[in-house]
Amino acid sequence: MDFATWEPIYERILEDFGFDRAGDEKAAFFLSRMLTEENTASLSELKAIISGKPVLVCGNAPRLRSDLSEINFSAFTLIAADGAAAVLMDMGIVPEVICTDLDGNSEADIEKEILACEEGSIVLIHAHGDNIDKLEKYVPRFKRFIATTQAKPFDDVYNFGGFSDGDRCFFVAREFGAQKIRLVGFDFEDSDVNPIKKKKLKWAKKLMGTYDF
């Protein structure tokens, strides 16, 4: 993702939600200080998993299980958004990639993300303005991960595009050359969520709809 292309979109998102860019930058710097040679997964490994492959991006809408029952998901590389990883693990499925900011899940769900990491998942851990406490608590328990930000990338903290966990999964698949991308477990019109989540779903739909896959 070219940050110059992403930055105007990011600024509009910040304005829409009333979020503070300085908070995002502070969290990204905090996460960067937790990176070591031992716990950092390589971009080349992530590319090998995705490039040229059909990718299934799994959101955490209630329909995820039923969506998965209708397709041969074993034919895809699975990229799971945050809480969707826990659903997959409950089904005995270890996703190849997880995108998470660690703040939308129960303690039990985060434990399943840590277990998935131990069993081979590459986890993209996302820093933003109000999850520093979760980064501090949980990041040391992940054996290998890639650090991401929605602000300007630097050093080994990357920005592949996207805002919420689901659309970040999509942008990761796109960035690393997926052959095709299919969505499961997404409900952009979900009426049973709070106003902030509704706004996030609206942005996710808009962002992912920009590209034709």
C-alpha positions in Angstrom: 0.0 0.0 0.0 1.3 3.4 -1.0 0.7 5.5 2.1 0.3 8.7 0.0 -2.7 7.0 -1.6 -4.0 5.7 1.7 -3.5 8.9 3.8 -6.4 11.0 2.5 -8.8 8.1 3.1 -7.3 7.6 6.6 -7.8 11.3 7.4 -11.5 11.1 6.3 -12.0 8.0 8.6 -10.4 9.8 11.5 -12.6 12.8 11.0 -15.7 10.7 10.7 -15.0 8.9 14.0 -13.4 11.7 15.8 -10.3 9.7 16.4 -6.8 11.1 17.1 -4.0 10.4 14.7 -1.4 11.1 17.4 -2.9 8.2 19.4 -2.5 5.9 16.5 1.1 7.0 16.1 1.9 6.6 19.8 0.5 3.0 19.8 2.5 2.1 16.7 5.7 3.3 18.3 4.8 1.4 21.5 4.3 -1.8 19.4 7.5 -1.2 17.5 9.5 -1.4 20.7 8.2 -4.9 21.4 9.6 -6.3 18.2 12.6 -8.6 18.3 14.3 -10.8 15.8 12.8 -13.8 17.5 9.1 -12.7 17.5 8.9 -11.0 14.1 7.5 -13.0 11.2 8.9 -12.2 7.7 6.9 -10.5 4.9 8.4 -13.1 2.5 6.7 -15.9 4.5 3.4 -14.0 4.4 3.8 -13.5 0.7 4.5 -17.2 0.1 1.2 -18.1 1.9 -0.9 -15.7 -0.1 0.7 -14.9 -3.5 -1.1 -16.6 -6.4 -3.5 -18.5 -4.0 -7.2 -18.2 -3.7 -7.9 -16.5 -0.4 -10.9 -16.8 1.9 -11.3 -13.8 4.1 -13.3 -14.7 7.2 -15.2 -12.1 9.1 -16.8 -12.6 12.5 -20.5 -12.2 11.6 -22.8 -14.8 13.1 -23.2 -16.3 9.6 -19.5 -17.4 9.4 -20.2 -21.1 10.3 -23.0 -21.4 7.9 -21.0 -19.7 5.1 -18.1 -22.1 5.7 -20.5 -25.1 5.5 -21.4 -24.2 1.9 -17.9 -24.2 0.5 -14.7 -26.3 0.3 -12.7 -23.9 2.5 -9.7 -26.3 2.4 -9.0 -25.1 -1.1 -8.2 -21.6 0.2 -5.7 -19.8 2.2 -7.7 -18.6 5.2 -7.2 -15.1 6.6 -9.3 -14.5 9.7 -10.4 -11.2 11.2 -9.9 -11.1 15.0 -12.8 -13.0 16.6 -13.3 -15.1 13.5 -10.1 -16.9 14.4 -11.7 -18.2 17.6 -14.6 -19.5 15.6 -12.3 -21.3 13.2 -10.2 -22.8 16.1 -13.4 -24.1 17.7 -14.1 -25.8 14.4 -10.7 -27.4 14.4 -9.4 -25.1 11.6 -6.1 -23.2 12.1 -6.1 -20.1 9.8 -2.9 -19.3 8.0 -3.2 -15.6 8.8 -5.0 -13.6 11.5 -5.5 -9.9 11.6 -6.2 -8.6 15.1 -6.1 -5.5 17.2 -6.7 -7.6 20.3 -9.4 -5.3 21.7 -12.7 -6.7 20.3 -12.4 -10.1 21.8 -13.1 -11.9 25.0 -10.1 -13.2 27.0 -11.0 -16.7 25.7 -10.9 -15.6 22.1 -7.5 -14.0 22.5 -6.2 -17.2 24.0 -7.4 -19.0 20.9 -5.5 -16.5 18.7 -2.3 -17.2 20.8 -2.9 -20.9 20.4 -3.4 -20.5 16.6 0.0 -18.6 16.5 1.6 -21.5 18.3 0.1 -23.9 15.8 1.4 -21.9 12.8 -0.7 -18.9 12.1 1.0 -15.7 11.1 -0.6 -13.0 13.2 -0.8 -9.4 12.1 -1.1 -7.3 15.3 -2.5 -3.9 14.8 -1.8 -0.8 16.9 -4.2 2.0 17.2 -5.1 4.8 19.6 -6.9 2.9 22.3 -5.4 -0.6 22.5 -2.0 0.0 24.1 -3.1 -1.8 27.2 -4.0 -4.9 25.2 -0.7 -4.7 23.3 1.2 -4.5 26.6 -0.7 -7.4 28.0 -0.8 -9.9 25.1 1.9 -9.2 22.6 4.7 -10.9 24.6 2.7 -14.1 24.4 2.7 -14.2 20.6 5.7 -16.2 19.2 5.7 -14.6 15.8 3.8 -11.7 14.4 3.9 -8.7 12.1 3.2 -5.3 13.4 0.7 -3.0 11.6 -0.6 0.5 11.9 -3.3 2.6 10.1 -1.0 5.7 10.3 2.3 6.2 8.5 4.4 3.0 8.5 8.0 3.0 9.7 10.8 0.5 10.3 9.1 -2.9 10.8 5.6 -1.5 11.4 3.5 -1.8 8.2 0.4 -0.4 6.7 -1.2 -2.6 4.1 -4.4 -0.5 4.1 -7.8 -1.0 5.7 -9.3 0.2 8.9 -11.1 -2.5 10.8 -10.0 -6.1 11.2 -12.1 -7.4 8.4 -11.1 -5.0 5.7 -7.5 -5.2 6.8 -7.6 -8.9 6.0 -8.9 -8.0 2.5 -6.1 -5.5 2.0 -3.5 -7.9 3.2 -4.7 -10.5 0.6 -4.7 -7.8 -2.1 -1.3 -6.5 -1.1 0.4 -9.9 -1.3 -1.1 -10.9 -4.6 -4.0 -13.3 -3.9 -5.2 -15.0 -7.0 -8.8 -14.3 -5.9 -10.5 -13.2 -2.7 -13.7 -14.5 -1.4 -15.5 -13.2 1.7 -17.3 -15.3 4.3 -18.8 -14.2 7.6 -19.5 -10.7 6.6 -22.8 -8.8 7.2 -22.3 -5.2 6.2 -26.0 -4.4 7.0 -26.1 -6.0 10.5 -28.7 -4.2 12.5 -27.8 -5.9 15.8 -24.6 -4.0 16.4 -23.8 -0.7 18.2 -23.6 2.6 16.2 -19.8 2.6 16.1 -19.8 -0.9 14.7 -22.4 0.1 12.1 -20.1 2.9 11.0 -17.1 0.5 10.8 -19.2 -1.9 8.7 -20.1 1.0 6.4 -16.5 1.9 5.9 -15.4 -1.7 5.4 -18.0 -2.1 2.7 -16.9 1.1 1.1 -13.2 0.3 1.3 -13.5 -3.3 0.0 -15.9 -2.2 -2.7 -13.3 0.0 -4.2 -11.5 -2.9 -5.7 -12.8 -5.6 -8.1 -11.8 -9.1 -7.1 
